[in-house]
Amino acid sequence: MHGNVVSIVKTQTNDLYVREFLLYMKSDKGARPKTLIGYETDLRRFIGHFTTQDVLELRQQDIREYKFRLVDAGLAPRTVNRHMSVIRSFYEYFVDHDDYDIVKNPAKNIQGMKVPKTVPITLGEQQAKTLLDGIMLTGRYAIRDYAIFATFLFTGVRVSELIALKTYDVNFEEGYIHVRDGKGGKDRVIPMIPQLANALQLYLQNGIVYEEIQKKKRKSRHEINRYRCGRKYFVTNEDDQTLFLTKYGKPYSEKGIDWLFKSYAKKLGIYKDGLSLHALRRSCLTFLHKQGVDLFVLKEISGHARVQTLEHYLAIDTSKVMDAMKRHPLHSHQLDHGLVEMVRSR
C-alpha cells in the first residue's frame, strides 16, 4: 500500500514538472503545437518509466540506463537521440531555475547513438518530368493536381506549408509565393518561375486548357472535365481562401496529399521504397544545387535554419566541394620565401 502511495505522489510531482516545462516552451520559447505534442509524448514516456522516483533526483546512470531501454524497445538511433535531446532540454530548464535543488543536468554528457548515413531519396530530373506530364495526361483533376505538384517541385516547400497556403499568398504581380508561419514560426517569400505561375493561374482562373468538343451542362461534381477543374469548382459554402482544396471543398491533410502523390507515382512507374512527399522538397533543392545555386541562397528558399542541415539533406559529394574550392583564385598561391626572410631580418 505504501508503495502505491509513493508511486502516485511521485507521478503527480513529475507530471507537474512536465506541465511547467511545456508551458515554458510554449510561452517563452514560442514552440509550435506540433513540437509541444512531440515533447510531451517523449516526456510522458520518460516519467512513466520512473513512477516511484522524483525525476529531478535522477543521476546520470539512470538516464543512461533509460537510453538503453529505448534501444532495447527497438527505437531507431535517430529516434533515441531525439528522446535524449528532449530530456536534456527538460533538465536544462530546471537547472537554470533557482527554485529547484538541481545543480547538474544528468543528461548533459550522455552520448547520442551513431546514426547510419543514408543516401537521401529524391526524384531524378526525368522522373520529375514524368510526374508532371503524367498528371496532365492522366489526372482526374489534372489542373489542380498539376498545380499542387508543380508548387512542390518548383519551390521546395514543406507539405505542412503547402496545405496552409492561401490564395492571397500567391503574388502574380511581383512573382512570388508567401510562406507564412513556416517552421520555427518564420515567414519567407519564394520566387515563382513562369511555369509555376502559369500552372497556378490556370488553377485559379477556372483551369480551362482545352475547349470541350461537346458542350454539356455539368450535372454533378463527379462530371467535372479534368481540364476545367480550377479552384472555383471545389469551393463549397464558406470559402477561407485555402489555396488547394479536395473534391469535397476541404483543405488537404498531409495524409491526403501523400496518398495523392503515391497513387500518381505508382501509376506512372516512378515509385520506389522510401519515396515520400519530402522527397519532392529535397528534389527541388537538389536540382537547384546542381545548377550552381549557392547553399546560403538555398537556405533562404528552403527555410532551413542552418546551412549544415542542407549539406546532409542534399548528400553533397565532398569531392565536388573540393573541386570547387580548388577554383579559389588563391588556390595556387605559394609562400614568398624571399619576403619571409626580409621580414625576419628586420
Buried (B, 14 or more C-beta within 10 A) or exposed (E): EEEEEEEEEBBEBBEEBBEBBBEBBBEEEEBBEEBBEBBBEBBEBBBEBBEEBBBBEBEBEBBBEBBEEBEEEEBEBEBBBBBBBBBBBBBBBBBEEEEEEBEEBBBEEBEBBEEEEEEBBBBEEEBBEBBBEBBBEEBEBBBBBBBBBBBBBBBBBBBBBBBBBEBEBBEEEEBBBBBBEBBEEEEBBBEBEEEBBBBBBBBBEBBBBEEEEEEEEEEEEEEBBBBBBBBEBBBEEEEEEBBBBBBEBEBBEEEBBBEBBBEBBEEBEBBEEEBBBBBBBBBBBBBBBEEEEEBEEBBEBBBBEEEEEBEEBBBBEEEEEEEEEEEEEEEEEEEEEEEEEEEEEE
